[in-house]
């Protein structure tokens, strides 16, 4: 017996055939220093329940009491007991063994093979390829008592391999599974696996697939499931909330263009394209970029050309295909001068902001299409605007210009419904960025919606045919100040 710690200090203690150890355990149990929690298992922990102790130390117990066992079937994919407390293992015999809170389901079968993963002591776990084959066996039971995962769960696992390791990784998995199937006599299970992999790679009929995630990949539109979970959270929050109307007061061409100037100015400023207000006005009035800052000038011009155009800002997508087409067209206008950023093309490499990674470039179209389902189900103009803004920001479909594009798409939703557009002035920048990160990382839409509603209420006060009057109003509201000069509003 290992004695790294004195026996009475070890949480899990095993009985022994050695007389001296057995005698010591008896004395400790009689003295109330340890207790028996299961057959051949003692513990010095008198606080937690036997079930909690067994679950916490499960792999240690299995590796010690059942040497040579292989954690297999669904347990080799889930690495935890089922909802019914079942753990499945391949061993030298078939038997059910009850432990506090758990049922060990031993199935007679082949022991560990090359590539199986060591867990604890002499306990191993089926490698992924073996576990997939095991889960394609026929099970007489269903639900949490079944030794196998559902077919959808297996398809999702295969899609995850394709998503993270590419088609080559999926092909390598299939090749290794073929070798294991021959070694373990699981040729029929391999044929099932081969059909699923072929369907995912579009070399076999996709009709065999049942998982929406797997079918999306088979049809050429794989998506990021983690992002879709966030979209669903935001969608539910939007559907459960009533939002105040802020009708657009900038009904004349002049007032609409005035607002569009500040909209373009702030949208670029918070992304780091900073100009003095008078310089930005000169660029718009003359339509001539500053020679020393040509690309930055064109960014401001491109944004203004979109947001100052009535017809353009009354165009919203009605289909997933229209969404993709509209994004590409507007991005071409927005960043037309930045050739290195591939205007009018979705990104061909992954991007990040600090420690935040955005959607993988191979999943951009599929994730946008999946997000469109939620967008289409919304009716309130603010809800649609807030959702599509976050959708574009979260996917980050382009190499650059994503924030500006997200806000253009947001405001088009408001214009088409006669609502005031939203400006994110510099004084709101930090609140805006923190709220987006909170939704992304913590799946909490409340700060984001609170911030956007406040920004909408503020933006509705910016109106009029007099550009100077608009500027004075914004100055009074400290709209041009950096956030460190203001107080937190939303957190």
C-alpha positions in Angstrom: 0.0 0.0 0.0 1.2 3.5 -0.9 2.1 5.5 2.2 2.8 9.0 0.8 0.5 10.2 3.6 -0.3 8.4 6.9 -3.2 6.1 6.3 -5.5 8.0 8.6 -5.0 11.2 6.5 -5.8 9.6 3.1 -9.3 10.3 1.8 -9.5 6.9 0.1 -7.9 3.8 1.7 -8.1 0.3 0.2 -8.2 -2.9 2.2 -5.2 -5.2 1.8 -4.3 -8.8 2.0 -1.2 -8.0 4.0 -2.0 -8.9 7.7 -0.1 -5.8 9.1 -2.0 -3.4 7.0 -5.3 -5.1 7.6 -4.7 -5.0 11.3 -3.8 -1.3 11.2 -7.1 -0.6 9.3 -9.1 -2.5 11.9 -7.5 -0.4 14.7 -8.1 2.9 12.9 -11.8 1.9 12.2 -12.3 0.9 15.8 -10.8 4.2 17.0 -13.2 6.1 14.8 -10.4 7.6 12.6 -11.6 6.0 9.4 -14.8 4.4 8.2 -15.8 1.8 5.6 -17.7 3.4 2.7 -17.9 0.4 0.4 -16.5 -3.1 0.0 -12.7 -2.9 0.2 -12.8 0.9 0.5 -12.3 3.1 3.6 -12.1 6.9 4.1 -10.8 9.3 6.7 -13.4 11.8 5.5 -16.4 11.8 7.8 -18.0 14.9 6.3 -18.9 14.0 2.8 -21.3 11.2 1.8 -19.9 7.9 0.6 -21.5 8.6 -2.8 -19.6 12.0 -3.0 -16.4 10.3 -2.0 -16.7 7.5 -4.5 -17.6 9.9 -7.4 -14.7 12.2 -6.6 -12.2 9.4 -6.5 -13.8 7.2 -9.1 -10.8 6.7 -11.4 -8.5 6.0 -8.5 -10.9 3.4 -7.2 -11.3 1.7 -10.6 -7.5 1.7 -11.3 -6.8 0.1 -7.9 -9.6 -2.5 -7.5 -10.1 -3.5 -11.2 -6.6 -3.5 -12.8 -6.7 -3.9 -16.5 -10.2 -2.4 -16.9 -10.9 -0.1 -19.8 -13.3 2.8 -19.5 -15.3 2.2 -22.6 -18.3 2.9 -24.7 -20.1 6.2 -23.7 -18.0 6.5 -20.6 -14.9 6.8 -22.7 -16.4 9.8 -24.5 -18.2 11.4 -21.5 -15.7 10.6 -18.7 -18.5 10.8 -16.1 -21.3 8.7 -14.9 -24.6 8.8 -16.8 -27.6 10.6 -15.3 -28.6 7.2 -13.8 -25.2 6.8 -12.2 -23.9 4.1 -14.7 -20.2 3.7 -15.6 -19.3 1.4 -18.5 -16.1 -0.6 -18.6 -14.6 -3.4 -20.7 -13.1 -6.1 -18.5 -12.4 -9.8 -18.1 -16.0 -10.6 -17.1 -19.5 -9.3 -17.4 -21.0 -8.1 -14.1 -22.8 -5.2 -12.4 -21.2 -3.9 -9.2 -22.9 -1.4 -7.0 -20.9 1.4 -5.3 -22.4 4.2 -3.3 -24.3 6.4 -5.8 -22.9 4.4 -8.8 -23.4 1.2 -10.8 -20.3 -0.2 -12.5 -21.3 -2.0 -15.7 -18.5 -4.4 -16.6 -18.7 -6.0 -20.1 -16.4 -8.9 -21.1 -14.2 -7.9 -24.0 -10.8 -7.1 -25.3 -8.4 -5.4 -22.9 -6.4 -2.3 -23.7 -4.7 -2.0 -27.0 -2.0 0.3 -28.3 -3.2 3.9 -28.2 -5.7 3.5 -25.3 -5.2 6.2 -22.7 -3.9 5.5 -19.2 -6.0 7.2 -16.5 -5.1 6.0 -13.0 -3.1 3.0 -11.8 -4.0 0.2 -14.2 -7.2 1.8 -15.5 -7.2 2.8 -19.2 -9.8 4.6 -21.4 -10.6 3.6 -25.0 -9.0 5.9 -27.5 -11.4 8.1 -29.5 -11.5 5.8 -32.5 -12.2 2.7 -30.4 -14.8 4.5 -28.3 -16.6 5.6 -31.5 -16.7 2.0 -32.7 -18.0 0.8 -29.3 -20.7 3.4 -29.3 -21.9 2.2 -32.7 -22.7 -1.2 -31.2 -26.3 -2.2 -30.7 -27.6 -1.4 -27.2 -30.7 -3.2 -25.7 -31.3 -0.3 -23.4 -31.8 3.4 -24.0 -31.3 6.7 -22.2 -29.0 7.0 -19.2 -28.8 3.2 -18.9 -27.6 2.6 -22.4 -23.9 1.8 -22.9 -23.9 3.9 -26.1 -24.4 7.6 -26.8 -27.1 8.7 -29.2 -26.4 8.8 -32.9 -26.7 12.6 -32.9 -24.0 12.9 -30.1 -21.7 10.7 -32.2 -22.2 12.8 -35.3 -21.6 16.0 -33.3 -18.3 14.5 -32.0 -17.2 13.6 -35.6 -18.2 17.1 -36.7 -16.0 18.6 -33.9 -13.1 16.6 -35.2 -13.7 18.0 -38.7 -14.0 21.5 -37.3 -10.8 21.4 -35.2 -8.6 19.1 -37.3 -10.0 19.5 -40.8 -10.9 16.9 -43.4 -7.4 15.4 -43.0 -8.0 14.8 -39.3 -11.3 13.1 -40.0 -9.7 10.9 -42.6 -6.9 10.0 -40.2 -9.5 9.1 -37.6 -11.3 6.8 -40.1 -8.0 5.1 -41.1 -7.1 4.4 -37.4 -10.6 3.1 -36.7 -10.3 0.7 -39.6 -7.2 -0.8 -38.1 -8.8 -1.1 -34.6 -11.9 -2.7 -36.1 -9.8 -5.4 -37.7 -8.0 -6.0 -34.4 -11.2 -6.1 -32.3 -13.5 -7.8 -34.7 -15.7 -4.7 -35.1 -16.0 -4.5 -38.9 -19.7 -3.9 -38.9 -19.3 -1.0 -36.5 -16.6 0.4 -38.8 -19.0 0.3 -41.7 -21.4 2.5 -39.8 -18.6 4.9 -38.9 -17.4 5.0 -42.5 -20.9 6.0 -43.7 -21.0 8.8 -41.2 -17.6 10.1 -42.0 -18.3 9.9 -45.7 -21.5 11.9 -45.3 -19.7 14.6 -43.3 -17.1 14.8 -46.1 -19.9 14.9 -48.7 -18.6 11.7 -50.4 -21.6 9.7 -49.3 -25.4 10.6 -49.0 -26.1 13.1 -46.2 -29.4 11.4 -45.5 -27.7 9.1 -43.0 -27.0 12.1 -40.7 -29.5 13.1 -38.0 -27.6 15.9 -36.2 -28.3 19.5 -37.4 -24.6 20.3 -36.8 -23.4 17.4 -38.9 -26.0 18.0 -41.6 -24.9 21.7 -41.9 -21.3 20.5 -42.5 -22.4 18.0 -45.1 -24.3 20.7 -46.9 -21.3 22.9 -46.9 -22.3 25.3 -44.1 -20.6 24.2 -40.9 -21.1 26.6 -38.0 -19.7 27.4 -34.6 -22.1 25.7 -32.0 -20.7 27.7 -29.1 -21.6 31.0 -30.8 -25.1 29.7 -31.6 -25.6 29.1 -27.9 -24.8 32.8 -27.2 -27.2 33.9 -30.0 -29.9 31.8 -28.5 -29.4 33.5 -25.1 -29.6 37.0 -26.6 -32.7 35.9 -28.7 -34.5 34.7 -25.6 -33.7 38.0 -23.7 -34.9 40.1 -26.7 -38.2 38.1 -27.0 -38.8 38.5 -23.2 -38.4 42.3 -23.2 -40.5 45.2 -24.4 -38.5 48.1 -25.9 -39.4 51.8 -26.1 -39.9 53.4 -29.5 -37.8 56.3 -30.5 -39.1 57.6 -33.8 -36.6 59.2 -36.0 -36.7 63.0 -35.9 -34.3 63.4 -38.7 -36.9 63.3 -41.5 -35.4 65.8 -43.9 -32.5 65.1 -46.2 -30.3 67.7 -44.5 -30.9 66.4 -40.9 -30.5 62.8 -42.1 -27.1 63.7 -43.6 -26.1 65.6 -40.5 -26.8 62.7 -38.3 -25.0 60.4 -40.8 -21.8 62.5 -40.4 -21.6 62.0 -36.7 -22.6 58.4 -37.1 -19.7 57.8 -39.5 -17.3 59.9 -37.4 -18.0 58.1 -34.1 -18.2 54.6 -35.7 -14.6 55.1 -37.0 -13.3 56.9 -33.9 -14.1 54.1 -31.5 -12.3 51.7 -33.8 -9.1 53.8 -33.7 -9.5 55.8 -36.9 -9.3 59.2 -35.1 -9.7 62.6 -36.7 -10.3 66.0 -35.3 -14.0 66.8 -35.9 -13.2 69.7 -38.4 -10.8 67.4 -40.4 -13.5 64.8 -40.7 -16.0 67.4 -41.8 -13.5 68.6 -44.5 -13.1 65.0 -45.8 -16.9 64.6 -46.1 -17.5 68.0 -47.6 -14.8 67.8 -50.2 -14.9 64.0 -50.8 -11.1 64.3 -50.9 -9.0 62.2 -48.5 -6.0 63.6 -46.7 -2.9 62.7 -48.7 -1.0 61.7 -45.5 -3.9 59.5 -44.2 -5.5 58.2 -47.4 -6.7 54.9 -46.0 -8.1 56.3 -42.8 -9.9 59.1 -44.8 -11.4 56.5 -47.1 -12.7 54.5 -44.1 -14.6 57.6 -43.0 -15.8 58.3 -46.5 -16.9 54.7 -47.0 -18.9 54.6 -43.8 -20.5 57.9 -44.6 -21.5 56.8 -48.1 -23.4 53.9 -46.6 -25.1 55.6 -43.6 -26.0 58.8 -45.5 -27.9 57.0 -48.3 -31.6 56.7 -47.6 -32.1 53.8 -50.0 -29.1 51.9 -48.7 -30.2 52.2 -45.1 -33.6 51.0 -45.9 -32.2 47.7 -47.2 -32.3 44.7 -44.8 -31.8 41.0 -45.6 -34.8 38.8 -46.1 -33.0 35.5 -46.7 -29.7 34.0 -45.4 -28.3 34.4 -49.0 -29.3 38.1 -49.0 -27.5 38.6 -45.7 -24.2 37.3 -47.1 -24.6 39.2 -50.3 -25.4 42.5 -48.4 -22.5 42.1 -46.1 -20.0 41.6 -48.9 -21.3 44.5 -50.9 -21.3 46.9 -47.9 -17.8 45.8 -46.9 -16.5 46.6 -50.3 -17.9 50.1 -50.0 -16.7 50.5 -46.5 -13.1 49.4 -46.9 -12.6 49.7 -50.6 -9.3 51.6 -50.2 -7.7 48.9 -47.9 -6.7 46.3 -50.5 -4.7 44.3 -48.0 -7.9 43.8 -45.9 -9.6 42.1 -48.9 -12.7 44.4 -49.1 -15.8 42.5 -50.2 -14.5 39.1 -49.1 -15.0 37.1 -46.0 -11.8 36.5 -44.0 -9.5 33.7 -45.1 -7.6 33.5 -41.8 -8.6 33.7 -38.2 -8.6 37.0 -36.3 -8.6 38.0 -32.7 -8.8 41.0 -30.3 -6.5 40.6 -27.3 -7.3 37.2 -25.9 -10.7 37.0 -27.7 -10.8 34.7 -30.7 -13.6 35.1 -33.2 -15.3 32.5 -35.3 -13.0 30.3 -37.4 -12.8 31.6 -41.0 -14.2 28.2 -42.2 -17.3 28.6 -40.1 -18.2 32.2 -41.0 -20.9 31.6 -43.6 -22.6 28.7 -41.7 -22.6 30.7 -38.4 -24.1 33.7 -40.1 -26.7 31.5 -41.7 -27.6 29.9 -38.4 -27.8 33.2 -36.6 -30.1 34.5 -39.3 -32.8 32.0 -38.0 -32.9 34.0 -34.7 -32.8 37.4 -36.5 -35.7 36.4 -38.7 -37.8 35.4 -35.8 -37.6 38.9 -34.2 -40.1 41.6 -35.0 -39.3 44.6 -32.8 -37.0 47.0 -34.6 -34.7 47.6 -31.7 -34.5 43.8 -31.0 -33.6 43.1 -34.7 -31.0 45.9 -34.6 -29.4 44.7 -31.3 -29.3 41.1 -32.5 -27.8 41.7 -35.9 -25.3 44.1 -34.5 -24.1 41.4 -32.0 -24.2 38.7 -34.7 -21.8 40.5 -37.0 -19.6 41.6 -34.1 -19.4 38.1 -32.7 -18.8 36.3 -36.0 -16.2 39.0 -37.1 -16.6 37.8 -40.7 -13.9 40.1 -42.2 -10.3 40.8 -41.7 -11.1 44.4 -40.7 -14.1 46.7 -40.4 -16.3 44.3 -38.5 -17.4 46.8 -35.8 -18.3 49.4 -38.3 -20.1 46.9 -40.5 -22.1 45.7 -37.4 -23.3 49.2 -36.6 -24.3 49.8 -40.3 -26.4 46.7 -40.2 -27.9 47.7 -36.9 -28.9 51.1 -38.0 -30.4 49.9 -41.3 -32.9 47.9 -39.1 -33.9 51.0 -37.3 -34.2 53.2 -40.4 -36.5 50.8 -42.2 -38.9 50.9 -39.3 -38.7 54.7 -38.9 -36.8 54.6 -35.6 -33.9 56.8 -34.6 -30.5 55.4 -35.5 -27.9 54.7 -32.7 -24.6 56.4 -32.3 -22.0 55.0 -30.0 -20.1 58.2 -28.9 -16.6 58.0 -27.5 -17.9 58.6 -24.0 -19.8 55.2 -24.3 -17.0 53.3 -25.9 -15.8 51.4 -22.9 -19.3 50.5 -21.7 -20.0 49.2 -25.2 -16.9 47.0 -25.4 -17.3 45.7 -21.9 -21.0 44.8 -22.5 -20.1 42.9 -25.7 -17.4 41.0 -23.9 -19.8 40.2 -21.1 -22.3 38.7 -23.5 -19.6 36.7 -25.3 -17.8 35.3 -22.3 -20.5 35.0 -19.7 -23.5 34.7 -21.9 -25.2 37.6 -20.0 -27.2 39.8 -22.4 -28.5 42.2 -19.7 -25.6 44.7 -19.7 -25.5 44.7 -23.5 -29.3 45.4 -23.8 -29.1 48.1 -21.1 -26.3 49.8 -22.7 -27.9 49.7 -26.2 -31.2 51.1 -24.9 -29.4 54.0 -23.2 -27.4 54.7 -26.4 -30.7 54.6 -28.3 -32.4 57.0 -25.9 -29.4 59.3 -26.2 -29.1 59.1 -30.0 -32.8 60.1 -30.3 -31.9 63.5 -28.9 -29.6 64.3 -31.8 -31.7 65.9 -34.5 -32.0 69.0 -36.6 -31.0 70.7 -39.9 -28.3 72.7 -38.2 -25.0 70.9 -38.1 -23.5 73.3 -35.6 -26.4 72.9 -33.3 -25.9 69.1 -33.4 -22.3 69.6 -32.5 -23.1 71.9 -29.6 -25.6 69.4 -28.3 -23.1 66.6 -28.5 -20.5 68.7 -26.7 -22.9 69.4 -23.9 -23.5 65.7 -23.5 -19.7 65.1 -23.3 -20.1 62.8 -26.4 -16.5 63.6 -27.5 -14.8 62.9 -24.2 -12.9 59.7 -23.5 -14.5 57.3 -21.1 -11.9 57.8 -18.4 -13.3 61.4 -18.0 -16.8 60.1 -17.4 -18.5 57.9 -14.8 -19.6 54.3 -15.5 -23.2 54.2 -16.6 -24.1 50.6 -17.0 -22.1 48.5 -14.5 
